[in-house]
Amino acid sequence: MFSKLDNLEKRHEEVKALLASPETAANPKRLRDLAREHSDLDEVVKKYHEYKAVAKSIAGDKELLNETKDRELREIAQAELEELEPKLVKLEEELKLLLVPKDPNDAKNVILEIRAGTGGDEAGLFAGDLFRMYSRFAERRGWQIELMSSNQQGIGGFKEIIFQVSGKEAFGKLKYEGGVHRVQRVPATEQNGRIHTSAASVAVLPEAEEVDIDINLNDLRIDVFRSSGPGGQSVNTTDSAVRVTHIPSGLVVQCQDEKSQLKNKTKALKVLRARLLEAERAKERAKITDARRQMVGSGDRSDKIRTYNFPQYRVTDHRIGLTIYQLDDVLDGNITPLIEQLGLADQAEKLKNAA
């Protein structure tokens, strides 16, 4: 571990010098990447310097105990050792955590895509509940929500809704939400009081900047058409809706919520970049393991990561076996306890793999 820390300390100085060079200033992508690397290294190096200072003090106290017979000096040295040795152990554990590889996308904004799965109209209503849950979570943290695209269903809720969440560490917090969410409750339309099980899938994509994904405009087919579904004046009467097809990958993104064709096109390209970036990340993960876990799966109820059970007033995350009996609070956006425990589990797994 300490040879790695020495190398990181050296790299910290190299990055500092590179950030000051004119060549870096002329390259926005390299400047951004180096600034992020410096920020990450800075935390580790500062902690390592603190560790070395404490270790040096401990060595000095031990040397004093071995060399002096002065009672007062020995008592001072012994008292310092009793304070510093537990501190050194704590600093070592903190350094181990800091050495766990970080996801470079954690600091990015995030695009969430929620789609109704099995369960008919009830699945669409649940998709709407999840959208409100994430919206409230964002409000609690002072983040911004921007609707990118939506496909509403007749009785309320959504067949699909795509939106961006902008804020500090947005992807780092929300990345654990990707997967199939299952709900168990009595639908409002149920006459006999039977509990139904429905599902909605959530995809969590880091926002891709233009420097991350370079899209060749010749690879795009852009179609415009008249918006459909609920809308304000002129939304359904002009050709403002935009469908962007990325020909090499076959990815299709459609946006129609804005009255402006240009705004819809801009949003569609933002979603397309995020999907292309996720496709690149998926390729990299596939190189490491053939059994890569799918984020959304089939959208089937059995492919669940979390269950929201109304009769028992509980929320259970099946990945870590955590159950919280605060259903209303969670659906009102208080998902922090779930996210924190998922983060700790992820951290422990990475520590185990790095050992």
Residue, then its C-alpha position, 0 to 999 in steps of 0.5 A: m500500500f505504501s509504495k502505491l502511496d509514494n507513487l501517488e505522491k509523485r504523480h500529484e507533483e507531476v499533475k500540478a506541473l502539467l496543470a501549469s503548462p501552456e500545452t494543457a491550457a490549450n487542450p480543454k479535455r486534458l485540462r479538465d481530466l488533469a484538474r479532476e485527477h489533481s482534486d482526487l490525488d490532493e485528498v489522498v496525498k494530504k491524508y498520507h502526509e498526515y499519516k507520515a507525520v503521526a508515524k514519525s511522532i510515534a517513532g520519536d516517542k518510542e525512541l525516547l522511551n528506549e533511550t531515557k530513564d527520566r520519569e517525566l519524559r517517559e510519562i509524556a512519551q507514553a501518553e502521546l503514544e496512547e493518543l497517536e497509535p489509535k490515530l495511526v490505525k484510523l488514518e491507515e483505514e482511511l487511506k485504504l478507503l481512499l485507494v479504492p478506485k473511484d468512478p470518474n463519472d461520480a462528479k457528473n450530472v445524471i440522466l435518469e430514464i424510467r420506463a413502465g414494465t410489467g403491470g399495465d396501467e399500474a406500472g405506469l403509475f408506479a413510474g410516476d411515483l418513482f419520478r416524484m421520488y427522485s424529484r423530491f430527493a433532488e429538491r432535498r439536496g438543492w439539485q436541479i431537475e430538467l425534463m428531457s422527454s416523457n410519454q404519459q399514459g391516459i390515467g396518469g403516470f408514464k410509459e416512459i420519462i427521461f430527465q436530467v438531474s444536475g448537482k454535486e456528485a449527482f451520478g455518484k449518489l444516484k448510480y445505485e438506483g439503476g435496475v428494476h423496481r417492484v411495487q406491491r399494492v392494491p391499485a385504485t382501479e381494483q374492485n376486490g382489494r387484491i394486491h397487484t405486483s408491478a414493475a418499472s425499470v430505471a436506467v442511470l446514465p452519467e451526462a456526457e459532455e461534448v469532449d466525452i463523446d464526439i458525434n459526427l453529424n453525418d452519422l445522424r438522421i434527424d426527423v421532425f414531426r408534430s407532437s402528440g399527447p397532452g400539451g400547451q398551445s402550439v405543442n400539438t400544432t407545429d412540427s416541433a418534435v424531433r427524432v434523432t437516429h444515430i445510424p452506426s449504433g441504431l440508437v433512437v432518441q425522441c423529444q417533443d416536450e418543448k415548443s421549440q424544435l431547436k430545444n427538443k433537438t438539443k435535449a435529444l442530442k444530450v440524451l444520445r451522448a449519455r447513451l453512447l457514453e454508457a455503451e462505451r462504458a459497457k464495452e469496457r466492463a465487458k472486457i473485464t467480465d463476461a458476466r456483466r450485470q445488466m442495469v435494467g434487465s428485462g423489466d420483469r418483476s422477477d429481475k428486481i433490485r428493490t421492492y416497495n410493499f404498501p401493505q407491510y409499509r416497507v421498502t426492501d433493497h434485495r442487493i444488500g438485504l436492507t429493509i426500511y419500514q418508512l415507505d411514505d418517507v422513502l417515496d417522498g424522496n428520503i432515499t439517503p439511508l438506502i444510498e448510503q448503505l449501498g455505497l458502503a456495500d460497494q466500498a467494502e466489495k472494492l476493498k475486498n477485491a483490492a486486498 
